[in-house]
Amino acid sequence: MRRLQVIKLFQVLVGYMQYGRNRHAQDGLLHENRLAAKKHATLELHAAEAIQMSYMHVLQYSHI
């Protein structure tokens, strides 16, 4: 009986460790995805600003 309890406890601990490791991996992926999305949004913003600046430049000098 005692041996069965020890085995059960060990299984619970291993399961908990695996859950923690998987959870940590998921959190890492979420963090990477958030960083990638933020970087992508920043690049899009810079591209939009560059297009706007070049358009304003064209408008400014097209009247000459």
C-alpha positions, 0 to 999 in steps of 0.5 A, spaced: 500 500 500 505 504 501 509 503 495 503 504 491 502 511 494 509 513 493 508 511 485 502 515 485 505 521 488 511 520 483 506 520 477 503 526 480 509 530 480 512 528 474 505 530 471 505 537 474 513 538 472 511 536 464 505 541 465 509 546 467 514 545 462 509 545 457 506 552 460 512 555 460 514 553 452 507 556 451 508 562 454 515 563 450 511 562 444 506 567 446 511 572 447 515 571 441 508 572 437 507 578 441 514 581 439 513 579 432 506 582 431 509 589 434 515 589 430 511 587 424 506 593 426 512 598 427 515 596 420 508 597 417 507 604 420 514 606 418 512 604 411 506 608 411 510 614 414 515 613 408 510 613 403 506 619 406 512 623 406 514 621 399 507 623 397 507 630 400 514 631 397 511 629 390 505 634 391 510 640 394 514 640 388 509 638 383 507 645 382 514 648 380 
